[in-house]
Amino acid sequence: MLVLPEWDLAQAVGMVAFTFGATAFVHRDGRRFRLHLMLFQIVLCSHFMLMEALVAAFGCGISAIRSYASTKTESTSVMLFFIAMLWLMGLPQLEYSYELLTIFGSSVATWALFKTQGIQLRLLVMFNSFCWVTNNLLLGSIGGTLMELTFIVVNSLTIVRMYRSEQRASV
């Protein structure tokens, strides 16, 4: 029998995050993409705090700051700082092994935001989405799960559009 999570303020905030975040991946411009992600991650952080999912909340909070920083610099030391923060703040809060997926996926996305562009950026961020959708399903986050599934679909469509555009440009 399928047990659905209880609908409460935390789930409502998660749905707000879902509706806001669902449009992030339509941006072709990397800077706008990163800034939209930052705002979405702030809302999502509050959702996870309300759910008392501290690893996810810390991950989203750090990721929000990281998304903004990645619009200003490509510095390897800044990137490594954010990856270290994910692990240093996340590991002590671990309650379930699946929560490691959020730390690992966010680390990959951090590297991608600082060191890649275009299709490669979006593929690595999509890997992060697969890590988070697994966490969100196991946590019982309705908005978080819907959001990551939407990210995967929208990001996939954007990747296809970008690929086709590159192919037309090279002809």
C-alpha positions in Angstrom: 0.0 0.0 0.0 1.3 3.4 -1.0 1.6 5.8 2.0 1.5 9.5 1.0 3.3 12.1 3.1 1.1 14.3 5.3 0.2 17.6 3.7 1.4 20.5 6.0 3.2 23.9 5.9 6.5 22.2 4.9 4.8 20.4 1.9 3.1 23.7 0.9 6.5 25.5 0.9 7.9 22.6 -1.1 5.2 23.1 -3.7 6.0 26.8 -3.8 9.6 25.9 -4.4 8.5 23.4 -7.1 6.5 26.0 -9.0 9.3 28.6 -8.8 12.1 26.1 -9.6 10.3 24.5 -12.5 11.3 27.4 -14.8 15.0 27.6 -13.9 16.2 25.2 -16.6 14.6 27.0 -19.6 17.3 29.7 -19.4 19.9 29.2 -22.1 22.0 32.0 -20.6 24.3 30.5 -17.9 24.2 33.6 -15.6 20.4 33.8 -15.6 20.3 30.0 -15.0 22.6 30.3 -12.0 20.7 33.3 -10.5 17.3 31.5 -10.9 18.8 28.4 -9.2 19.9 30.6 -6.3 16.5 32.0 -5.6 14.8 28.6 -6.0 17.4 27.0 -3.6 16.5 29.7 -0.9 12.9 28.7 -1.0 13.8 25.0 -1.0 16.1 25.4 2.0 13.1 26.7 4.0 11.1 23.6 2.9 13.7 21.2 4.1 14.2 23.1 7.4 10.4 22.8 8.0 10.8 19.0 7.3 13.7 18.9 9.7 15.9 17.4 6.9 19.0 19.3 7.9 21.4 17.7 5.4 19.1 18.7 2.6 18.6 22.2 4.1 22.3 22.8 4.6 22.9 21.6 1.0 20.3 24.0 -0.4 21.5 26.9 1.6 25.1 26.4 0.6 24.0 25.7 -3.0 22.1 29.0 -3.1 25.3 31.0 -2.1 27.3 28.8 -4.5 25.0 29.5 -7.4 25.4 33.2 -6.8 29.2 33.0 -6.4 29.5 31.0 -9.6 28.1 34.1 -11.5 31.0 36.2 -10.2 34.0 33.8 -10.4 35.3 30.6 -11.8 37.9 30.4 -9.0 39.0 26.8 -8.1 39.6 27.8 -4.5 36.0 29.3 -4.2 34.6 26.1 -5.8 36.6 23.9 -3.3 35.4 26.0 -0.4 31.8 25.3 -1.3 32.4 21.6 -1.8 34.2 21.4 1.5 31.3 23.3 3.2 28.8 20.7 1.8 30.7 17.9 3.3 31.7 19.6 6.6 28.2 20.8 7.3 26.4 17.8 5.8 28.2 14.8 7.2 27.6 15.6 10.9 23.9 15.9 10.2 23.5 12.5 8.4 20.7 10.3 9.7 20.2 8.1 6.7 22.7 6.8 4.1 20.7 8.1 1.2 21.4 11.6 2.4 24.9 11.2 1.1 23.4 11.4 -2.4 22.6 15.1 -1.8 26.1 15.9 -0.7 27.7 14.0 -3.6 25.3 15.3 -6.2 25.7 18.9 -4.9 29.5 18.5 -5.1 29.2 17.5 -8.7 26.9 20.4 -9.5 29.2 22.8 -7.7 32.1 21.7 -9.9 29.9 22.0 -13.0 28.7 25.5 -12.1 32.3 26.8 -11.6 34.1 24.8 -14.4 31.7 24.0 -17.2 29.3 25.7 -19.6 26.5 24.8 -22.0 25.4 21.2 -22.4 28.1 19.8 -20.2 26.9 22.0 -17.3 23.3 20.9 -17.8 24.2 17.2 -17.9 26.2 17.4 -14.7 23.4 19.4 -13.0 21.0 16.7 -14.3 23.1 14.0 -12.5 22.6 16.1 -9.3 18.9 16.1 -10.0 18.9 12.3 -10.1 20.7 12.2 -6.7 18.2 14.6 -5.2 15.1 12.9 -6.6 16.1 9.7 -4.9 16.6 11.6 -1.6 13.3 13.5 -1.9 11.4 10.3 -2.7 12.8 8.6 0.4 12.3 11.7 2.5 8.7 12.1 1.5 9.1 15.6 0.0 6.3 16.0 -2.6 7.3 19.3 -4.0 11.0 18.3 -4.0 10.3 15.1 -5.8 8.1 16.8 -8.4 10.6 19.6 -8.8 13.6 17.3 -9.5 11.5 15.2 -11.9 10.5 18.4 -13.7 14.1 19.6 -13.7 15.1 16.3 -15.4 12.5 16.7 -18.1 12.9 20.4 -18.7 16.7 20.2 -18.5 16.6 17.3 -21.0 14.5 19.3 -23.4 16.9 22.3 -23.0 19.9 20.1 -23.7 18.2 18.8 -26.9 17.5 22.4 -28.0 21.0 23.5 -27.3 22.4 20.5 -29.2 20.2 21.2 -32.2 21.2 24.9 -32.1 24.9 23.9 -32.0 24.4 21.6 -35.0 22.7 24.3 -37.1 25.4 26.7 -36.2 28.2 24.3 -37.3 26.6 23.8 -40.8 
